């Protein structure tokens, strides 16, 4: 069970990072491609999508200072956690995993 959790943490971190970068790139590409569209008026769907993409970019850019502070601390936490877990915690020492028979 523990080994499965060890495998999924890095995968989830990488997947989340990729999703964040792809949303940033997708919003930027959408704005560039649809910058000179023919507006149909007040109920223009492209204008609404452009506004949503611009808001996404603004939120991501506003979060960059926080991400630049949090990311190194998260990486250092995971490194220290892995070091602590490897050298100071012995997960294999539980009576259940050692198959110790506990008689009264």
C-alpha atoms as a printed R data frame, in Angstrom:
    type eleno elety resid chain resno       x       y       z
1   ATOM     1    CA   UNK     A     1   0.000   0.000   0.000
2   ATOM     2    CA   UNK     A     2   2.764   2.421   0.874
3   ATOM     3    CA   UNK     A     3   4.647   1.733  -2.343
4   ATOM     4    CA   UNK     A     4   1.516   2.536  -4.351
5   ATOM     5    CA   UNK     A     5   1.222   5.931  -2.636
6   ATOM     6    CA   UNK     A     6   4.878   6.638  -3.320
7   ATOM     7    CA   UNK     A     7   4.292   6.028  -7.013
8   ATOM     8    CA   UNK     A     8   1.160   8.162  -7.336
9   ATOM     9    CA   UNK     A     9   2.440  11.346  -5.639
10  ATOM    10    CA   UNK     A    10   4.996  12.255  -8.335
11  ATOM    11    CA   UNK     A    11   2.574  11.297 -11.097
12  ATOM    12    CA   UNK     A    12  -0.117  13.558  -9.646
13  ATOM    13    CA   UNK     A    13   2.364  16.409  -9.225
14  ATOM    14    CA   UNK     A    14   3.584  16.098 -12.809
15  ATOM    15    CA   UNK     A    15   0.036  15.784 -14.159
16  ATOM    16    CA   UNK     A    16  -1.079  18.899 -12.267
17  ATOM    17    CA   UNK     A    17   1.923  20.872 -13.523
18  ATOM    18    CA   UNK     A    18   1.265  19.820 -17.098
19  ATOM    19    CA   UNK     A    19  -2.413  20.802 -16.812
20  ATOM    20    CA   UNK     A    20  -1.457  24.217 -15.457
21  ATOM    21    CA   UNK     A    21   1.009  24.861 -18.269
22  ATOM    22    CA   UNK     A    22  -1.422  23.607 -20.926
23  ATOM    23    CA   UNK     A    23  -4.204  25.873 -19.680
24  ATOM    24    CA   UNK     A    24  -1.832  28.840 -19.833
25  ATOM    25    CA   UNK     A    25  -0.691  27.968 -23.359
26  ATOM    26    CA   UNK     A    26  -4.220  27.207 -24.565
27  ATOM    27    CA   UNK     A    27  -5.557  30.546 -23.315
28  ATOM    28    CA   UNK     A    28  -2.679  32.439 -24.940
29  ATOM    29    CA   UNK     A    29  -3.111  30.654 -28.274
30  ATOM    30    CA   UNK     A    30  -6.868  31.237 -28.221
31  ATOM    31    CA   UNK     A    31  -6.379  34.964 -27.655
32  ATOM    32    CA   UNK     A    32  -3.835  35.217 -30.483
33  ATOM    33    CA   UNK     A    33  -5.928  33.249 -32.980
34  ATOM    34    CA   UNK     A    34  -9.206  35.048 -32.269
35  ATOM    35    CA   UNK     A    35  -7.863  38.557 -31.717
36  ATOM    36    CA   UNK     A    36  -9.389  40.017 -34.934
37  ATOM    37    CA   UNK     A    37 -12.630  38.116 -35.168
38  ATOM    38    CA   UNK     A    38 -15.784  39.559 -36.704
39  ATOM    39    CA   UNK     A    39 -17.880  40.498 -33.697
40  ATOM    40    CA   UNK     A    40 -21.591  39.750 -34.046
41  ATOM    41    CA   UNK     A    41 -22.667  42.238 -31.423
42  ATOM    42    CA   UNK     A    42 -23.713  42.060 -27.818
43  ATOM    43    CA   UNK     A    43 -24.175  38.275 -27.641
44  ATOM    44    CA   UNK     A    44 -20.875  37.362 -29.324
45  ATOM    45    CA   UNK     A    45 -19.677  33.983 -28.095
46  ATOM    46    CA   UNK     A    46 -16.121  34.597 -29.251
47  ATOM    47    CA   UNK     A    47 -15.919  37.807 -27.217
48  ATOM    48    CA   UNK     A    48 -17.177  35.944 -24.152
49  ATOM    49    CA   UNK     A    49 -14.593  33.222 -24.698
50  ATOM    50    CA   UNK     A    50 -11.871  35.838 -25.184
51  ATOM    51    CA   UNK     A    51 -12.853  37.486 -21.912
52  ATOM    52    CA   UNK     A    52 -12.719  34.109 -20.159
53  ATOM    53    CA   UNK     A    53  -9.269  33.370 -21.641
54  ATOM    54    CA   UNK     A    54  -7.986  36.798 -20.592
55  ATOM    55    CA   UNK     A    55  -9.298  36.235 -17.067
56  ATOM    56    CA   UNK     A    56  -7.571  32.848 -16.975
57  ATOM    57    CA   UNK     A    57  -4.279  34.423 -18.010
58  ATOM    58    CA   UNK     A    58  -4.675  37.186 -15.427
59  ATOM    59    CA   UNK     A    59  -5.303  34.642 -12.665
60  ATOM    60    CA   UNK     A    60  -2.349  32.507 -13.700
61  ATOM    61    CA   UNK     A    61  -0.028  35.499 -13.943
62  ATOM    62    CA   UNK     A    62  -1.221  36.729 -10.554
63  ATOM    63    CA   UNK     A    63  -0.503  33.286  -9.100
64  ATOM    64    CA   UNK     A    64   3.054  33.089 -10.465
65  ATOM    65    CA   UNK     A    65   4.698  34.766  -7.434
66  ATOM    66    CA   UNK     A    66   2.865  32.378  -5.137
67  ATOM    67    CA   UNK     A    67   3.795  29.407  -7.314
68  ATOM    68    CA   UNK     A    68   7.452  30.482  -7.374
69  ATOM    69    CA   UNK     A    69   7.475  30.548  -3.554
70  ATOM    70    CA   UNK     A    70   5.393  27.428  -2.947
71  ATOM    71    CA   UNK     A    71   6.999  25.146  -5.548
72  ATOM    72    CA   UNK     A    72  10.512  25.083  -4.042
73  ATOM    73    CA   UNK     A    73   9.094  24.607  -0.572
74  ATOM    74    CA   UNK     A    74   6.928  21.708  -1.802
75  ATOM    75    CA   UNK     A    75   9.900  20.116  -3.530
76  ATOM    76    CA   UNK     A    76  12.044  20.496  -0.415
77  ATOM    77    CA   UNK     A    77   9.218  19.044   1.685
78  ATOM    78    CA   UNK     A    78   8.940  15.980  -0.541
79  ATOM    79    CA   UNK     A    79  12.721  15.525  -0.548
80  ATOM    80    CA   UNK     A    80  12.897  15.783   3.239
81  ATOM    81    CA   UNK     A    81   9.849  13.547   3.611
82  ATOM    82    CA   UNK     A    82  11.444  10.922   1.399
83  ATOM    83    CA   UNK     A    83  14.703  11.158   3.337
84  ATOM    84    CA   UNK     A    84  12.881  10.873   6.659
85  ATOM    85    CA   UNK     A    85  10.764   7.999   5.462
86  ATOM    86    CA   UNK     A    86  13.723   6.120   4.045
87  ATOM    87    CA   UNK     A    87  16.061   6.427   7.014
88  ATOM    88    CA   UNK     A    88  13.884   6.934  10.093
89  ATOM    89    CA   UNK     A    89  10.600   5.128   9.515
90  ATOM    90    CA   UNK     A    90  10.524   1.391   9.135
91  ATOM    91    CA   UNK     A    91   7.179   0.584   7.535
92  ATOM    92    CA   UNK     A    92   8.016  -3.112   7.399
93  ATOM    93    CA   UNK     A    93   8.151  -3.496  11.181
94  ATOM    94    CA   UNK     A    94   4.440  -3.799  11.911
95  ATOM    95    CA   UNK     A    95   3.295  -7.097  13.419
96  ATOM    96    CA   UNK     A    96   0.799  -7.604  10.603
97  ATOM    97    CA   UNK     A    97   3.403  -7.263   7.856
98  ATOM    98    CA   UNK     A    98   5.850  -9.465   9.777
99  ATOM    99    CA   UNK     A    99   3.007 -11.991  10.200
100 ATOM   100    CA   UNK     A   100   3.530 -12.265  13.912
101 ATOM   101    CA   UNK     A   101   0.999 -14.445  15.655
102 ATOM   102    CA   UNK     A   102  -0.329 -12.645  18.726
103 ATOM   103    CA   UNK     A   103  -1.585 -15.245  21.177
104 ATOM   104    CA   UNK     A   104  -3.096 -14.375  24.521
